[in-house]
Amino acid sequence: MPHFDLPLDQLRQYAPTVAEPADFDAFWRATLAAAAEHPVLVDVRPEPTHLRLVDTWDVTFAGYGGDPVRAWYTRPAGADGPLPLVLEYVGYGRGRGLPHERLTWPVAGYAHLLMDARGQSGHYAAGDTPDPRAGALGGPWPVTWGILAPEDYYYRRLITDAVRAVQAARALPGVDPGRVVAAGNSQGGGIALAVAGLVDDLAALITTAPFLCHVQRAIEITDAEPYGEIARYLAADRTAEEAVRRTLSYVDGVTFARRAVAPAHFGVGLRDTVCPPSTVFAAHNQYGAANGRPEPPQRVVHVYPFNGHEGGEAVQVRRQLAWLAGVLAAPADATGPATDTTEESA
């Protein structure tokens, strides 16, 4: 498919004003404060995997409303001392699957926590975390659950789970609590970006083709799922647009990105119809712009002109590994002045 979005020279400068509710910060402060009323780490028990080079634990922590959320904690077998941890969030329609499905980070020497996505599984990988609060009005797909009000919206719960996962990760044995990295692709990348906007002491952010960025534009220019599911819902409920757009403004990745502090690594395919490149650049180009710090954080984006939602795949992972090793090796006060790099890959 040829490019359907803006040309790259425009994407590099694309910094649209997105709808930002006046009470955005207050909304999320109150949401996270309510979650904090519940002790975070519930259960950690060894999980047999028959893998000799890694050890795995089945973790349960308290997410939104104290609801139990499952995760796989994996680290190199026999590793000494506290390790930096990569906290990974899964894509749309996925659960956490089985622990041996995601081994890149532990094989690279990191501790790794893979968070389940409440109520999502069956499309690509099984999950173990139900969403007991999915009954609010909205459409039949996760992206539309409770979409008529920000208080009821599914992503309010999932993003809260994701922030709580940072706290759970820091409480796990063998983790360096000062070196926790948020990471993910697609929905997982959007959730990681939200976490970077809500947690001001992450070590780094790794996000590829993040979902939920510049959502108001996305639902207008693509019919690909998951954005297409919102469009299908609005096609059926012709009176819901105003309420839906208001709800989506509370979870827009651009607004979270503007508040972020951690060094960030992005990836995007210019033929991506699932998470259109203009929506990704909208977040990248404004990353850290409103975080109150004197210097914007380091950020880099790798661009794949001939790829869609798959982006750089293994090439991108190799670049993430190299970049993160450099970021974590640098002194904590050596991340500024910022670098802002767009790298184009054939």
N, C-alpha and C positions, 0 to 999 in steps of 0.2 A: 504494500500500500504506500503511495507517495505521501509526503508530508501533508497534513491537513490543518496544522496549527500555524503559528507565526514562524517566520524564518529565523535562523539562528542569530543573525545580527540584531534583530529586535528582541529576541528572547534574552540576550545577554543584558539588556537594559530594562527589561520588563519589570516594573514595580508598581502594580496597580493598588489603588486604595480599596481595601476590602471592608465589607460591613463589619463593624466592631461594636458590640453592645456597650453602652456606658457602664454597665455593671458587670462586665466580663470578669475582671479580677475579683470582685466581691463574690460573684457566683462560684468561681473555682475555689476561693478561700473557704467559703462556707461548705462546699461539697467535701473538700479534703479534711476540714476540721471535724465534720460529722463522721467521716471514715476513721479518723484518728481516735475515736472513742473506743475502738476495738483493738485489743492486742494483735500485733501483726502476724507473728510467726506461730502457726498452730501445730504443725507436725513435720518432722523430717525423718524418713526411714529408708534404709538401704534398699536399692532395687537391683535384683540379680539381672545381669545382661549377657553373661558369658563373654564379655569383652575384657581382655587382659590389660589393655593399655589405658583404660579409663575406669573411674568409679562413678556410680550414679545413685542418686537419692530421689525418692518421690517426696515432693514438698507440697504441703498445703498451707496457704496463708489466708488471712482475712482480708477480703477486698471490699468493694462497695457494700455498705450496710452490714459489714461483718460476714458477708457470704463467703463460703469456702471456695478458694481458687486453687487449682492444681498447677504444678510446674515440675519440670525435670531439672535437677541440679547435677551437672556432670563436670568432672575435673580430671586432669591427668593422674593416673594411679601413682601413688607414692610421692607425689609432689610435696616438697618441703615449703613451709612458710606460707603466709597469706598471698594469694594470687589476685591480680586484676580480674574482674568479672565482666563478661559480655552478657547483658540481659537482652534476650531476643524476643520479639513479639511476632506472632504469626500472621499470615495473610488471610484475606477474606474467605470464609467457608472452611477454614482449617481449624483443627484442634491441635493439641500438642503432639499427637501421634505416638510413636514409640521412641524410647530414648536413643536408639542407635541410628535414627534418621538424620540427626543434626550433629555431626561430630567435628566440623571444621574448626570451631573455636577451641574446644578442649584439646584437639590434636595439635593445635598451634601453641599450646601451653597456657591457655586461659581457663579460668573457671567459667562455667556457662550455665545460665538459668533460662530455660525456655518456658515462657508463660502460656498457659492454655487461654483460649478465648471463650469466655462464657457463652453458652448457647450456640456456638458455631462448631460444626463438624459435619462430616459426611460427604462434602464435595471433594476434598483432597486428602484429608487425614482425620482420624478419629480424635474425639476430645472426651474429657472426663469432668467438665465443669458445666453444670446446667445454669441457666439464667432464671431464677425463680421469680423475677420481677418483669417478665416480658409481656405482661398482659395489657399494657396501656394501649390506647387507640393508635392506629397507624397501619402500615401495610404488612404483608406477610413475610417480608425479607428482613434480616437483621438491620440493614441500613435504614429501614423504615419503621422499626419497632419504637413506638412512643414518640414519633417524629413531630407530633403536633404541639409539643411543649418541651422546652429544654430540660425541665426538671424530670421529665419522664423518659428522655431520649436514651436509647441503648448506649450510645457512645459516651454519655456521661458516666455510665457504670463501667464501661470497658477502660476508659482513660483513668478513672479512679483506681481500678484494679492495677493498671500499669504503674501508677505512681506508688501504690502500696507494694508492688513487686520490688521496687528499688529499696524500700525499707526492709523488706524480707531478705533481699539479697545481702544487704549489709550485715544482717544478723546471722548469716549462715557460717558454719565453721570453715576456716581456710580461705576466707575472702578478705581482701584488702578493702575496707569500706570507703576509702578515699579514691579508689580507682574503679568505679562502676561505669560501664559504657552502655548506652541505650542503642539498640540496633533493630533493623527490620526492613523488609521490602513490602511495597504496596500498602495494604492496610497496616501491616507491621511497621512500615516506615512512617506512616502517618501517626501511629500511636507513639512511636519513639520520638517523633518531632514534638508531639504534644507534651510528652514527659520532659523533654529538654526545655520547654517553655515554662514548666511548673516546678522543676527541681533545679535549683541554681548552682548545685555543686557536683554535677555529673563530670566525669573525666573526659567524655567525648560522646558524640552522636554519629551514628552511621545509618544513613537512610537512602534507599533507592526507590525511585518511582513512588514517592509517598502519596497515599490516598488522603482525601479530606482537605486538600489544599485549594484555595480559591474556589470553593465549592459552588458559589453562585454562578461562576463562569462554566465550571465543569458540567453542570446539569443542563446547560444551554448548548454545548458544542459536541457532546458525545452521547450516544445511546448505548455504549458498551456498559456492561455490568461492572461494578455495582451502581455507578451513577445512573445507568439506565433504569435501575429498579426504582429510584426516586422519581424519575420522569414518568415511569409507568404508573406509579402511585398517583402522581399529580394528574395524569391523563384520566384516571378513574374518579378521583375526588377533585373536581374542578374548582372547588371553593377553598382548598387547603393551602394554596401557594404562599400567601402571606405568612401564615403560621409556620410552614415548613422552612421558608427562608429565614425566619427569625431564629428558629431552633438551630439550623445549620450554622448560623453566625457564632454560636457559642462553642463550636468545635472546629473552627477553621484553622488549618495548620499554618496559614500565613500569620494569623494573630499570635499563635503560640511561638512561631519562629521569631517574630519581632522581639520577644521577651527572652530568648535563649541566650546562654552565656558560653556553653561548652564549645570547643572546636568541633567542626562538622564536616562530614564527608558525604556528598550527594552523588547520585547517578541517575541518568535519564536517557531514554531512547526517544529520538525525535519522531518516530512513527508510532508512538504509544497512543492508542485510542482509549485505553482503560484509565490511565492517569495522564491526561494530556500534558505535553511538555511545558506549555505556558503556565499551568498550575504549579508545576514543580519549580520553575524559575521564579514565579511570584514569591514562593517561600524562600528559596535560596538567596535571591537578590535583596531580600529584606531581613535576612537572618541576623538577629542581634541588634536591629536598628533602634529598638526601644527598650533595651535592657538596662539603661541607666549607667552603663560603664563608659569610661573615657575612650576606650578603643573597642571597635567591633571584634567579635571572635574570629579566629582563623576559620576559613571555609574553602572548600574545593568542590567542584562538580565535574564529573566525567560524562561526556556526551557521546552517544552512540547514534550517528545519523541514520544508519540503515536498520536499526533495531526498534522493535515495539516494546511491549510491556516487559519482555524478558531482559531488556537492557543488555548489560555487558556479561551477565552470567558469570562463568568461571574467571573471565578476565577482570571483571569488577571485583570479585572476591579477592583475587590476588592483589589488586590495588588497595583494597580495604586493609588487608593484612599488613602490607608494607606501611601504609599511612598510620595505622593505629600503633604499630611498633614504634614509629618515630614520635608520635604524640606522647605516648606513655613514657618514653625514654627521656623526654625533655623535662627540665625543672618546671614545677607548677607555675612559676611566675614568668615562664619564657614563651608563652603563647602569643604575645603581642610584641610589636604591632602586627595587626592581622595581615594575612595573605588572602587574596581573593582570586582564585584561579579557575578558569574554565578550560578544560582539556578535551579536545575533540579526538575521537577514536574512529578509525575507519572500520 
